[in-house]
Amino acid sequence: MNSFEHIKNILKEIEEFSDGTDVFKNKIVEAALRLDPKLLSVLMKDERSNSIFFQKVDDIFIFDKIKFQKFISNKEFLPDSFTSFKNKIGLTANGEYLTEAKEVVLDFPYKDCILEGGQTKEDQKRQEIFWNETLASEEIDRLFEPKALINWKKYDENGEHIVEECTINDNLILKGNNLIALHSLTKSHKGKIKLIYIDPPYNTGNDSFQYNDSFNRSTWLTFMKNRLEVAWNLLKSDGTFFIQVDDSEFAYLKVLCDDIFGKENFRETIVLKSSTESGVNAINVKRGERLFKVKEYILFYSKSKSFRFKPFYTKAEFNLNYKYEVINKDGTYTVEDISKKFKEKFTHLDISSTEKDLLTKKAFENYALQNSENIYSLEKNIKKAGEKFKNFALANKSKGIVEAYENSLKKIVLIYDGGVFVPLQERVIIEENKKYFGVLASDLWVDIGTTPSSEGGVKFSNGKKPEKLLQRIIAMTTDANDIVLDYHLGSGTTAAVAHKMGRRYIGIEQMDYGENDSVVRLQNVISGDTTGISKNVNWIGGGNFIYAELAKHNAQYIAKIQAANNGNDIEKIRKSILEDSSRNYKISKTSFEENIPLFEDLTLDQQKIVLINLLDKNELYINYSEIEDQTYNISKEIVKINQQFYNSK
């Protein structure tokens, strides 16, 4: 018997790899590649297969899986290629083949990695760090422990103050890496956030996500995935998640979110008109290169399938069917068709019929909106109503009067001429003390408009969102005192609107925007900012918020390395790192010092990369559990505030 037949007979004895007659070639190859213990045990025990596929080195047997794969693939081993159809080949999800799982999954390089994403300036390009390539798994757990918070400040109408007390009820602005900050919040806020809205970098090549590696899309998806997973756990059972993006990564993000949040929790894709058909891009449109980009998307998920948002209306053309004025006087109703009255009002004017129609429509609309509590349309299509209601309406038809009817919701409705009066009052929208006609909202939002440059008292050139947009999202999903979270806070629109609307909020931002920072904007809000939604919500100022920063450890070294301008700066930092116990344990101080000449031959940027690699990335920030370690020199007052924050219920 030749070797091919011999090995085939051995493998036939393994149930997973054979049906007793034929062997399953692909399953065997897959098992060999993952070094399946059962397969290796059988092959090692057989003297003939052992001599072919194993090499003995110092009493250790080394399996040659490449040789074994070629052997199995040889036509002399399995001449009938159709046996491959006995095995399934393809992508898997959760241990099942996709054809069996009936799922679609998004797979990409570094999917299971952690991307720290540590930029401090918007225009800063920084090589990404994938933690599970540099840290053992138990160290990754430590990386995500709650961090100590320092530089506490409280802001109210009287200015800046020292923080003496902090609880979960305080509005909070956190400065530092948003991934680390989110994990810190799991100790104090898990299951307590009602709404998360984020406006992350869109990965357009021109925004703050400037990770120009060869896996740019994979890097962005990893960046998003890390943060979405932990943020989702912060939501209450009736919480919601809104993510705003453009079409650069929208399709990929939707699949990723379905995987993380559950596709059953997907509510809507809202299309937002975010700009107008004008500007410098007109030349590209005229050339036929591309259309104007006027839209963005907002993905809307809820933590529970049973979640219900609060219905709302958006501005629309006035519906002329709202023409009946119904007056109730001592229980007796009078009905007048006011459209006739306004039509007669302009008949004497010597103008065109078109102009008369416009004047009539405008006057009619203004009157109806100003007296909306008495204006109705008459709906006669009541086929879907209950039998009791239909019988009542039918009996009313011949009476010529208005009658009150209590429906199944215990609500009084007015019946007239066999139909039901629909009140205009519930459709009226008030903006800046002016009334507009409204219709129930759709998933196409064209009425928000662009953001005024002066809104909030800060100038933010890269994607400042309109306060009106956040007002709508917050109003439809939250109530007073609910907590709103934005971990890509930017100029602070989410926090500013939440503050004006009486919600609590947490904002996380890593980058420093100076005079256009969210802290500056919130101080403007407290002082009575009159821009944005202020008039709509009668905002006059007041309130307070607390600011704190993640306590840096090795992150301080990174800041110094990035700021270094010459060799002298680099030398000082290098010496300090090599003496610090927080350097990467894999780096030998002695070996590094022996190679100083090689290090000095590198360019300044290359030296910076080397120094960053010297640091233990698990020690970027100080863990809350180590806050009382004398090494960090954190005051008792700050320790006390941290204890209050993390232990508040």
ROMAR-79288 format. One record per residue: residue in one letter; x negated, y, z of N, C-alpha, C in turn. Coordinates in steps of 0.05 Angstrom, whole numbers, plus 5000, padded with zeros to 4 digits. Example, Ala and Ser with C-alpha at 12.3 -4.5 7.8 and 13.67 -1.06 7.14 Angstrom:
2
A473648865156475449105156473649345156 S474349555142472749795143474250015157 
//
This chain:
649
M498349765000500050005000498250255000 N498850434981497150674980497950875003 S496351085006496751275028499451415026 F500351475002502851614999505151455009 E505251195002507351025011507150975042 H504650955051504250915080505351145097 I504651385089505551625104508551655102 K509551595078512451615074513951425093 N512951185096514250995114514151085143 I511951205151511651305178513851525184 L514051705165515951925168518851835167 K519351615153522151515152523151435180 E521251375198522051285225522951525242 I522551765233523351995248526052095238 E528052085255530852135247531252415235 E529852615246530152895237529152925208 F527352745199526052785174526952585152 S528952415158529652215139532552115144 D533852015122536451895125536151595124 G533651495127533151205126532251105099 T533051255078532251185051530251375040 D530951635041529151845031528252015055 V526052145051525052345071525752625061 F526052805081526753075075524253245073 K523353275049520753405044520553685057 N522553855052522354135062522454155092 K523953975105524053975134521253895145 I520053705131517353615140515353835138 V515453975115513554195111513954415132 E516454485137517054695157516054605184 A516454355191515554245217512454255219 A511154195197508154205198507154485201 L508454675188507554955190507955065218 R509954975232510355075259509154885280 L507554685270506154495287508054355307 D510154235295512154095311510853865327 P511153865353509753655370510553375362 K513053325355513953055349512552955324 L512453125303511153055278508152995283 L506753185297503953155302503352895318 S505052835337504652595354504652345337 V506652325319506852085301504452065283 L503652285271501352285253498752225267 M498452315292495952265306495751975315 K497951855323497951575332497251375310 D497951445286497451265263494551305254 E492951095254490151115248489551225221 R491151135201490751215174491351525170 S493651605180494351895177492452065194 N491551965217489752115234487152175219 S486151975204483652015190483852205167 I486352225156486752405132487152695140 F488752735162489653005168488453135193 F486852985208485753095232482753095232 Q481553295243478653305246477953335276 K476153165285475453165313473053355319 V473453545337471353735344471253735375 D469053635386468653635415471053525430 D471853275422474153135434476853275430 I476953465412479453605406480153545377 F482653455372483553395345484853645332 I483853725309484953955295486453865270 F489053945269490753865247490454055223 D490053935200489754095175492454115162 K493954315169496754335159496854405130 I494754545119494754615091494354355074 K492554185083492053935069494653755070 F495953755093498353595096500553705078 Q500853965076502854085059502354005029 K499854015021499253944993499753644988 F499253485009499653195007502653135003 I504253265020507153215019508353314992 S507153524981508153644956507353484932 N505553304935504553144912506752974901 K506952964874509052814861508952514867 E506552414873506252134880507652074907 F507752274924509052234950512152234947 L513152434933516052454928516552514898 P516452314881516752364853519552464845 D521552404861524252494855524752764868 S524452984852524753254863527553314872 F529453154863532253204871532753154901 T530853014914531252974943531153234958 S530053444946529953704959532753824964 F534653724948537353824952538653714977 K537453514989538453415014537853605037 N536053795032535153985053536054265045 K536554425065537354705060534854875062 I534655055043532455245043533655525042 G532755695060533855975058533456125084 L534456365085534256545108536056445130 T535256475155536856395178537456635196 A539556615211540356815231541356665255 N540056715278540756585303540756275301 G538756175286538455885285540155755264 E541855895249543555785229542755895202 Y543155735180542755845154544956045148 L544356245132546256465127548856355114 T548556145097550856035084552755915104 E551655825127553355705147554255915167 A552556115173553256315192555156525181 K555356535154557056735141556357015149 E553857075152552957335161550957455141 V550657715142548457845128546757975149 V544157935147542358055167540358225152 L539358425167537258605156534658515168 D532858425150530258335160528058525148 F526058575164523958765155521458715172 P519058785161516558755176516658905202 Y515558785223515358905250518058935264 K520058775254522758805266522758765296 D521158585306521158525334519058675350 C517958885337515859045351517159285365 I515559415380516359665394514759895382 L516160095371514860325360515160555380 E512960645391512960855411513861125399 G512861195375513761435362513061685378 G510561725384509861935403508862195391 Q510562335376509662595366510262815386 T508563015386508963245403509563495388 K508963495362509563715344510863615319 E512663775308514263675286512663615261 D510463765257508863735233506463545238 Q506563395260504263235267504562945256 K502662865240502662585230501062415249 R502162185257500862025277501161735271 Q498961585272499061295266500761155288 E502661005279504460875297503060655314 I504260595337503160395354505360185358 F504759935352506659715356505859565381 W507459605402506459505429506059205429 N507659045416507258755420504958655403 E503558825389500958755377498658825396 T499158985416497059065434497458985463 L499858915470500458845498501758565499 A501158425521502458175526505358225534 S507058025530509958075535510658165563 E509258065583509858155610509058445614 E507058535599506258815601508259005587 I509658895567511659055554513959105573 D514658905589516658955610515859175629 R513359185636512359385654512459665641 L511959665615511959915600514660055603 F516859895604519460005605520660045633 E518960025653519960085680520560375682 P522460455700523060745704520560905710 K520361145700518061315703518561535723 A516361625736516461845754517062105738 L518662285750519362535737518162765753 I516962955739515663175753516563445740 N515363665750515963935740518963995740 W520263915761523163955764523764255766 K525864345751526764625752529764625749 K530964805763533864845761534465115750 Y536365125730537065385718540065435722 D540665675731543365775733543466065726 E545766205731546066485723544066665737 N542766565758540866735772537966665764 G537666505743534966445733533966165741 E531266145744529965895749529465855779 H529865605789529565555817528065285821 I526965255845525764995853528064805859 V527764555849529864355853529564235881 E531664245897531564125924533163865925 E534963835906536663595906537563525878 C537763275871538663185845540362935847 T542662945834544362705834545262645805 I546762435802547662345776549662545764 N550762725781552662915771551463165758 D548763195760547463425749547063395719 N547263615704546463625677543463615676 L542363465657539463395657538263425629 I536063565628534363575604531663445611 L531063225597528563075601526563135579 K524063185586521963235566520162995567 G519762875543517962645541518862445520 N517362235517517962035497520861925501 N522561935480525361855485525761555489 L523961385478524261105483523761035512 I521661155524520961105552523061235570 A524061475562526061605578528661455579 L529461335556531961175555531760935574 H529460805574529160575592529160665621 S528160905626528261005654531161055662 L532761145643535561205650537260955656 T536260725648537760475653538060425683 K536160525699536360485728538560665740 S538860905730540761095742543361115727 H543461065700545761125684546860895667 K545960655672546960425656550060405660 G551460395637554360365638555860615646 K554560855645555861095655556061315634 I554961275610555061475589557661435572 K559161655568561661635553561161665523 L559361845516558861895487555861935483 I554861805462552161855452552361965423 Y551162195419550962305392547962345387 I547062255364544262315356544062405327 D542262575322541562675296538562615292 P537862365287535062285286533662385261 P531062365260529662425234530662235213 Y531162355189532462195167530462035151 N527962065155525861925139525962015110 T526162275106526262375078523462425067 G521462415085518762485076518062775083 N520162925089519763215096520663275124 D521563075139522563125167520463045187 S521263025212519362975234518362695235 F519562505220518662235220516562195198 Q514162265205511962265184510062035190 Y511061795188509361555191508761445163 N506661535152506161465124504561205120 D505660995132504360735128505560595104 S504560365097505560225073508260095078 F509260095103511859985110513560215122 N513760435107515160665118517960605127 R519560475110522360415117522460225140 S520760025140520759835162519959975188 T518160165187517260315210519660475221 W521060605203523360765212525560595225 L526060365212528160185223527260075250 T524760015254523759925279524060145300 F523260395293523660625310526560655319 M528360635300531260655307532160425324 K531460185317532459945330531659945360 N529160015366528260015394530060195411 R530760425400532260625416535260555416 L536260465394539160395394539860175413 E538059975416538559745433538859835462 V537059995472537160075500539360285504 A539760465485541860665488544660545489 W545060335474547660195473548460095501 N546460005517546959905544547660125564 L547160375556547760595574550760675573 L552060585551554860665547556860535566 K558960675573561160565588562660375570 S564360215582565960015566567760155546 D568560405551570160555532568560785519 G565960745518564160945506563960925476 T562861135464562561145435559761235427 F558961165402556261235392556561355364 F555561595360555561735334552661775325 I552061705300549361735289549661885262 Q548362115260548462265235545962225219 V546362165193544062115175544862215147 D542862225129543562275101543262005086 D543262015060543261765045540461635042 S538461755054535761645052535661365064 E536861325087536761065101539560975110 F541661105101544261045111545060755108 A544660645084545560365079544060165097 Y541460205101539960035118540760065147 L541260315156542060365183544760235190 K546560245171549260125176548959825182 V547359685166547059395171545659355198 L543659515204542259495229544159535253 C545859735251547759805273549759575276 D550759465254552559245256551359015271 D548758975267547358755280547058805310 I546359055317545859125345548459165361 F550359315349552859385363555059185359 G554859025338557058845331558858975311 K559158845288560758965266563659005274 E564558855295567358895304567659155319 N565359285327565559535341565159775322 F564859725297564659945277567460065274 R567560335276570060475273570360615246 E568360795240568660955215565861025204 T565761085178563661235167564861505159 I564161715173565161975168563362115148 V564462225127562962375107563262675114 L561062805118560963085127559863255104 K561363455096560263655077558563845092 S555863825088553963965105552664205091 S553064235065551964465051553664525027 T552864735012554364824989552964764962 E554364784941553264734914551764984904 S549665054918548065294910545265264921 G543565454914540865454925538765384905 V536365344915533965294898534165034883 N535864844892536064594878537664604852 A538764844846540464874822538864794797 I536264864796534664804773534464504768 N534364344790534264054787536863944776 V539064074784541663994774541964054744 K541064294736541164374708539464194690 R537264094701535563914686536763634685 G538863584700539963314700538463124717 E536663224735535063054751536562944775 R538263104787539863004809542163204815 L544163104828546463274836545863424862 F547363634867547063774892547663574915 K546063584936546463424960548063594979 V550663534982552363694999553563525022 K552863275024554063105044552062975062 E552962905086551562725104553562525115 Y552562325129554262115140554062115170 I556362045183556261995212557461715217 L555761535227556661275234557961285262 F560261175265561861185289562460905299 Y561360835323561860575336563060625363 S564460425373565560435400564660185415 K564260205441563359975457565459755458 S567959835454570159635455571859665431 K572859435421574659435398577259585404 S577959595429580559705437580460015441 F578060135436577760425440579660575421 R580860785432582560965415581561255419 F581061385397580261675399582761845401 K582362095407584562285410585062405382 P587562365371588162465344587762765344 F586962865321586663165318587263245289 Y587563505286588363615260586063785248 T585963785222584063965208585564155190 K584364385185585664595169586364495141 A588764585132589664515105591464725094 E592264705069594164885057596864855072 F598265075076600765065090602864905074 N604364735088606364575076609064725077 L610064795054612464965052614964815061 N614764565067617064415077617764495106 Y615864625119616364725146617864995143 K620364975137621865225130624365265147 Y624865085166627265115183626565235210 E627965455216627665585242630065485259 V629365355281631465245299631265385325 I633465515333633565665358635565535377 N634565485401636265365422637165585441 K639765625442640865825461642965695478 D642265645503644065525522645165255512 G643365095500644064825491645364815464 T645765045452646965055425644765135405 Y644564975384642365025364643465155339 T641865355329642465475303640165405284 V640765365259638765295239638865485216 E636465585207636265775185633965685167 D634465675141632365625121630965895115 I628665945128627366205125625966245099 S625566035083624266065057625966245039 K628666225042630466385025630266685033 K630066725059629867005069627367145058 F625067005058622567125048622567155018 K623966985004624067004975625567254967 E627667314981629367544975627867804982 K625967785001624668025012623168174990 F622068044970620268174950621568184922 T624168124920625368124894625468404881 H625568614897625868884887623169004876 L620968874883618368984875617868954845 D616669154833616069154804613369024799 I613168774804610668624799611368354786 S609368214777609767964763610967754782 S612167554770613367334787611167184802 T608767164790606567024804605767174829 E605567444826604867604849607067594871 K609567594862611767564881611567304897 D610967094882610766824895608566824915 L606266954909604066964927604767114953 L606067344949606867514972608867354989 T610767224976612767074991611466845007 K609766704994608366475008606766575032 K605266795028603566895050605266995073 A607367145067609067255089610467025103 F611466835088612866605099610966445117 E608566395108606566245123605866395149 N605366655148604566805172606866795193 Y609266825183611566825202611866555215 A611666345199611966075209609866005230 L607366085225605166025243605466185269 Q606266425267606566595291608966505308 N610966375296613266285310613565985309 S611265845309611165555304612865395324 E613265505348614765345368617765305359 N618665465339621465445330621665345301 I619465275289619465205260619164905257 Y620764795238620764505234620964435204 S620164195197620964075171622963865177 L624463785157626563585161625863325146 E625363115161624562855150627062675149 K627862605124630262445121629662155115 N627062095111626261805106625861675133 I627961545143627861415169628261105167 K627460995144627860715140626460535160 K624060635170622560465189623360505218 A625260675222626160725250627860495260 G628260485286629860275298632860315291 E634360095295637160095287638760295303 K638160315329639560505346639260785337 F636760855329636261125320637661175293 K637460985275638761015249641761055251 N642960905269645860925273646561205283 F644961305302645361575313645161785291 A643061765275642561955253644761955232 L645761705226647961675206650461815216 A651061785242653461905254653162215254 N650662305256650262595257650662735230 K650262585208650062695181652562865174 S654862785183657362925175658163145195 K656563175217657363365237656463655231 G654163685217653163945211652064095235 I651163945255649964065279647363935286 V645864065304643363945314643963805340 E642963555342643363395367640763295378 A640563295404638063195417638262885421 Y636062755416635962455418633462375433 E633762205453631462105468630461845455 N628061845445626961615431625761405450 S624661195439623560975456621161065473 L619961285465617661395481618661595502 K621261605506622461795526621962085518 K621662125492621262395482623762495467 I624462745472626862865460626162965431 V627662865411627262955384629963065374 L629763245354632263375344633163245318 I635763175317636963055294638763255280 Y638563255252640163445237640663335209 D643063345200643763265173642762975167 G642862805187642062525183639062485183 G637462695189634562665190633462765216 V630762765219629562845244627863085238 F627963285256626363525254623463465264 V621463535247618663495254617563765262 P616563805286615764075295613064165283 L612964415275610464535265608464565287 Q609464615311607764685334605464485338 E605964225334603864025339601664025317 R602264165295600364175273598664425272 V599164605290597764865290594964845302 I593064945288590264955297589565245304 I588365295327587565565334584565585335 E583465765319580565815318580166115320 E578566195341577966475346580566635346 N582466525361585166655366586866695341 K586166555319587766565295588966285290 K591466285281592866025277592665935248 Y592265665244592165545218593965305217 F594865235193596364985190594464755189 G595164525201593364295202594664045193 V592963855184593863585178592263385194 L593263145199591762945214589162885200 A587062865215584362845204583962585189 S582162605169581262365154578262325160 D577062145145574262095149572562265131 L573762465118572362665101572562935114 W570363035125570363285140569063505123 V570763665110569763875092570064155104 D571164165129571864425140569864525161 I567764375166565864445187564064685178 G563064665154561364875144558464845153 T556765035144553965025152553565175178 T551165145189550565275215549565555212 P550865745224549766025224546966025236 S545166165224542366155233542066265262 S543866445270543566565296545066405318 E546466195311548066045330546365945353 G547265995377545865905401543566075410 G542966285394540766465401538066345396 V537966125380535366005373535265955343 K532965975331532565925303531265655299 F532665485284531665205281531865135252 S529565145238529565125209530164855199 N530064645216530264375206532664225217 G535064295207537364125213538864195238 K539064445246540664515269543664465262 K545064315279547764235273549764445283 P552064475269554064675277555364595304 E555764795321557164735346559964625341 K561164715320563864625314563964325309 L561864215297561763925293561663775319 L559963855337559763725363562263755380 Q563563995377566064035391568063825383 R568263775357570263585347569663305358 I567163215356566462945365566862915395 I566063115411566363105440569363115447 A570963275434573763305440575263045434 M574562905413576062665405575362415421 T573162435436572262185450571762215480 T571962455491571362485519573362655534 D573162655560574762835577572762995595 A573963195608572263365626570663185645 N568163265650566263135668565162865658 D566062775635564662545623561862615616 I560062415614557262465608556662425579 V555462625566554662615538551562595536 L550562415520547662385517546762435488 D544562585485543262625459540262585464 Y539162375453536262325458534562415434 H535662555415534162705395535162995397 L534763125419536163375426535463605408 G533063635399532363845381532864125393 S534464285379535064555388537164565410 G538364335417540164315440543064355434 T543964325409546764375402548664195419 T548063935421549763755436550063845465 A547863905478548063995506549464255509 A549064445491550364705492553364675490 V554264515471557164475467558364335491 A557064125500557963975524558264165548 H556364335551556364525573558864705571 K559264815547561564995544564264855547 M564264595541566864445542567264305569 G565564355589565964245615565263945617 R563463855600562463575602559763585615 R559063365628556263335638554563225614 Y551963265616550363185593547463125602 I546262955585543362895587542162935559 G540063085557538663125532535763045535 I534762905515531962815516530562925491 E528263055495526763165473523863145478 Q522263065458519463025462517863265451 M518763375429517263585416517863865429 D515864035427516064295439516664505418 Y518964645420519764835400519465125410 G518065165433517465435442520065595448 E520165835436522466005441525065905429 N524965695412527365575401528065305414 D526965265438527365025453530165005464 S531064755469533764715480534064845508 V531964865523532064995550532765285547 V531565415527532165695521535065725513 R535965555496538765565486540665535509 L540165345527542065295550542065535569 Q539765665572539765905588541466125576 N541466135549543266325535546166245540 V546765995540549565895545550465985573 I548765945593549366015620549866315623 S548266475607548566765608550966865592 G552566685580554966775566554666795536 D553166615524552766615495555466645481 T555666825461558266875448558366745420 T556366605412556366485385557566205386 G557766075363558765805361561665775369 I562265595387565065545395565965715418 S564365905427564966055452567666175452 K568566305430571166425429573366215430 N572965995416575065785415575565665443 V573465655460573865525486573865735509 N573965995501573966215520571566205539 W569266155527566766125543565766405552 I565266425579564266685589561666645605 G560666405606558066355619558466205645 G556066145658556166005683555065715681 G555065585703554165305704551165285709 N550065045708547265005712546264745700 F543764715698542564465690539764435703 I538864185703536264125714534364025692 Y531864105694529864025675527663865689 A526763655676524563495688522963365665 E520463285671518763165651517762895661 L517462705642516162455648513362515657 A512562395679509862445690507762305674 K506062455660504062335643501762225658 H500662005647498061905657496161895634 N496061665619494361665595495361845573 A497861915574498962105554497562375556 Q496462435579494962685582492362665566 Y491162425566488662395550489362425520 I491562315512492262335483492662625475 A493962775492494263065486491563205484 K489763135501487063255500485563165475 I485862905468484462805444485562945419 Q488162975417489363105394488563405392 A488063525415487363805415484363855411 A482663645413479763675411478863785384 N477063975385476164115360473364055352 N471763925370468963885364467863645380 G465263585374463963355387463763385417 N463263625427462963675456465563595470 D467863685458470463615470470863315471 I470163185449470462895447468762745467 E466262845471464462715490465462725518 K466562955526467662985553469962795558 I471762775538474062595540473162305541 R471162235524470261965523469161875550 K467462045562466261975588468461935609 S470462115608472562105628474161845625 I474761765600476361525595474861275604 L472261265598470661025605470460995635 E470661215650470561195680473261135692 D475361155676478161135686478960845686 S480260755707481160475709483560425690 S484660625678486960595661486260555632 R483760525626483060465598483960175591 N484060125566484859855556482959645568 Y484159445581482459245594480859075574 K481659075549480258925528477659065520 I477359315528474959465520472759445541 S470459355533468159335551466759605552 K466459715575465059975578462159945569 T460859725577458059675570457659655540 S459459495527459259455498459659715483 F461559875493462160125479459660305481 E458560325505456260505509453860425493 E453660165488451360065472451660145443 N454160215435454660285407455360585403 I454460745422454961035420453961155394 P451461075384450561195359452561145336 L453760905335455760845314458161025317 F458961065342461361235347460761525338 E458361615344457661895337457461945307 D457061725292456961745263459661775250 L461761725265464461745254465362035251 T467362085234468462345232470062415257 L470762665261472262745285474962605287 D476362585264478962435264478562145271 Q476462025260475961735267475261705296 Q473761885307473161875336475661895353 K477462065344480062095359481561825360 I481661695336483061435335481761235354 V479161225354477661035371478361095401 L478361345408478861415436481761345444 I483561395426486361325432486661015436 N485060865420485160575423483860485449 L482160655461480960585487483060585510 L485260715506487160755527489060515530 D489760455554491860255559494560385554 K495960305532498460445525500660385546 N500260185562502160125583502060335605 E499960495605499560695626499960985616 L501461015595501961285584503261465605 Y505161345620506661495640506561355667 I506961505688506861395715509461255722 N509361005730511760865738512860975764 Y515560985765516961075790516160905814 S515660645809514960465831512260535843 E510660685829507960765838507761055845 I510061185848510061475852508661565877 E508561395897507261465923504261385923 D503261285902500461215900498861485902 Q497061495920495461745925493861825900 T493261635883491661695859492961905842 Y495661915842497162095824497662365837 N497262385863497562645876500262775872 I502362625874505062735871506162805899 S507163045902507963155927510362995939 K510663015966512862885979515562995970 E515663255964518063375954518963255928 I517063215910517763095884518462805887 V517162665904517862385910520762365920 K521462545937524162545948526262595926 I525762785908527662835887527962595868 N525762465862525862225846527562005859 Q527161975885528661775900531661835899 Q532362095901535162175900536262115872 F534762175851535662135824536061845818 Y534161675824534361395816536261235834 N536761335858538461185877541261295879 S541861515865544461625867546561445853 K548961445863551061265852553261435841 
//
